[in-house]
């Protein structure tokens, strides 16, 4: 009998009556997960993307759990011998056992909810203990070895075990065992139990604030499990505490979850300091990590985490109330969790997944805001080694060898001597390269790109003969980087006599180790770049192929879902990430917008008021006539557009050029007379202030005493802080204007290498599949990549305007190149299909005037029909 799940015709868990596109979305998602597909979903903001992702995937998860239970009983019925009454009794007994397990689990989580409420009340009623002095904390929390009690702790480990991460380095065997059990989620002592490891949804997004919004949407769902609604008010008497049948855990770094105030006040790397404390005993041990024989506190915190969905702030509060580390508590909750929320970096990096105990085998992976995925993968696979850090690593290794050479075994001495030779060669080559560049560096032009093999050749014969894989394995298995750094810091502090000023930093050798790891895993997909960054030479490894490290997730997971508001051009995502995925496994889904077509007016401006063709290429951006023409266009638009208007330009440099010229010509003053003018700040700290003032100006006049007829005008930069992740809802953006196409700098060595790489792959594919007439007419892969990078950035900026069903706005694309079918084809279809290409500026103004009259019904208040 087949146990295949049929795609449901309805989703009762959805909290509202779904739109047709939402129902199609959830059905596509459900079928993709069931059929083990990789799928790309494009769902514009305002269409309930997050809610649909959660509802579709969790509905499948509930059905999968029911199927698994049915499969257990079916298997039992086929393996049980004897008469029918024996079979029936066996099946009934197993049903009762499963129901009892569900009840026990539900009761345990209900008890945890009740306890959490009590602890929260107690926390409100009591003031936290006053922290002891910093000097006392310094002596309390520095490792024993750093205080000089025994140099033996700095000797390399003799274990042959090679871990995939350095999570438990420098720990005693007992503490290491505890950490491993924390990771695996198993109990210790007499209460040991086999925890259920269930099918999970791993839901990733860019930031923790976006994941907090996912939790907000989760609480709206009406999924039932074990006769319990997904979200219902607790009977504990605290309305803030809700039960949730979907066991959920949010994952984050130590830095975000650490509740050790002494550690937080210490300068330096919290991750590194935390690892040091894990190896301590007695009073020097972190007070928030329960002893090995008292794990009940950690299990209580785990149950509290699973009992109610918690964001990062909630986790920290729960950990503080329980006086138990929420970082390890959240890791402890992973095996029993059904929904795991985590940021990109914890999902996409294999070593991070292994450190957390995240196993994607046969699990569902949902990546939201996936338009950032390619750039994120490339960024995470990039390794930087400044020569200053390299020099520090060499110095620390030299100090270490001087102290311990006679105490090292032959094997350790040999490995460390090879490592020292490799560091010397890297330092020497970097110094010689900088000297050879000479005047080119002064002009900012000195950059060299090579393959990893070419780098090793240039380091000399000795380095070329070194087996980097052996070096990397030794660094990881011996955990020598932290030991060398620890001893070097101790030696320096001992010489200075100021232990209280010790700063825990990431060991310099870790940066060296990261570079070596990249070089050992490198193939034709990687490049090494030498350049001067902030005055010093930097050795950088970059990955050219974003699919290299993502392929492991695709191969391991049951299903992978990439979802975003604007995934266009989807063909680019397929070409860069899924070339090894069979066409049978790969699917796509792009839904229209929930707004009516009449709520969006898309115009392509090919010509300006003077009739000249508009084209804002890089070489023309300093042209006075082009900048003047652009100013005249905006002066016309502010007479037509009500409330807020957002203008996106290709770069900060172009924004500075136009603002300087318009200030001089008086155009800014004219614009300001119609709408209060704002510009996107380059400092991230000023963004919130500008947005707040812009928002207020869309609703009030310049005195703040009444309605402002013109509203406000905000200049922003494509691909910068305001181009994604922000909602310009309703009057905040009744028009979004895109100036030009933001092509990346072709002079960038990194971009040039990526373009050469994709062209080489295209030639290799052409060798296997001889070109036809059609393929001969296609642009090369490098040009396609270049265009797609540009249009991906444009699409993110475009998506700022229409944010919900009743929203409306105009979209004005100012550049004749948007009139080409090739460029328009890379826009989201819900935008491209209704775009109007105007041949004259007057035609564009007439269309805009008609659009705003239809929305507001009063043309005199907002519209000046004749071009200025």
Secondary structure, DSSP 8 states (H G I E B T S, - for coil): --------S--TTSSS---HHHHHHHHHHHHHHHTT-EEEEE--TTS-HHHHHHHHHHHHHHHHHHHHHHHHHHHHHHH--S-HHHHHHHHHHHHHHHHHHHHHHHHHHHHHHHHHHHHHHHHHHS-------HHHHHHHHS-TGGGTS-GGGGS--------SS-TTTT--HHHHHHHHHHHHT---GGG---------EEEEES-HHHHHHHHHHHTT---EETTEESSEE-TTS-TT-EE-SS-EEE---HHHH---HHHHHSSB-HHHHHHHHHT--GGGS-TTS--TT-THHHHHHHHHHHHS---HHHHHHHHHHHTS-HHHHHHHHGGG-SEEEEEHHHHH-HHHHHHHT---TT-EEEESSGGGHHHHHHHHT-EEEEHHHHHHHHHHHHHHHHHHGGGS-HHHHHHHHHHHHHHHHHHHHHHHHHHHHTHHHHTT--EEEE-HHHHHHHT-HHHHTS-HHHHHHHHHHHTHHHHHHHHHHHHHHHHHT-GGG--B---HHHHHHHHHHHHHS-STTEEEEEEEETTEEEEEEEES-THHHHHHHHHHSSEEEEEES---SHHHHHHHH-TTS-TTTEEEEE---SS-GGGEEEEEE-B-TTS-B----GGGTT-HHHHHHHHHHHHHHHHH--SEEEEEES-HHHHHHHHHHHHHHTHHHHHHHHSEEEE--SSGGGHHHHHHHHHHHTTS-TTSSS--SS-EEEEEETTSTTSSS----GGG-SEEEEES-----TT-HHHHHHHHHHHHHHHHHHHHS---HHHHTS--HHHHHHHHHHHHHHHHHHTTS--STT--EEEEEESGGGGSHHHHTTS-HHHHTT-EEESSHHHHHHHHHHHHHHHHS-HHHH---S--
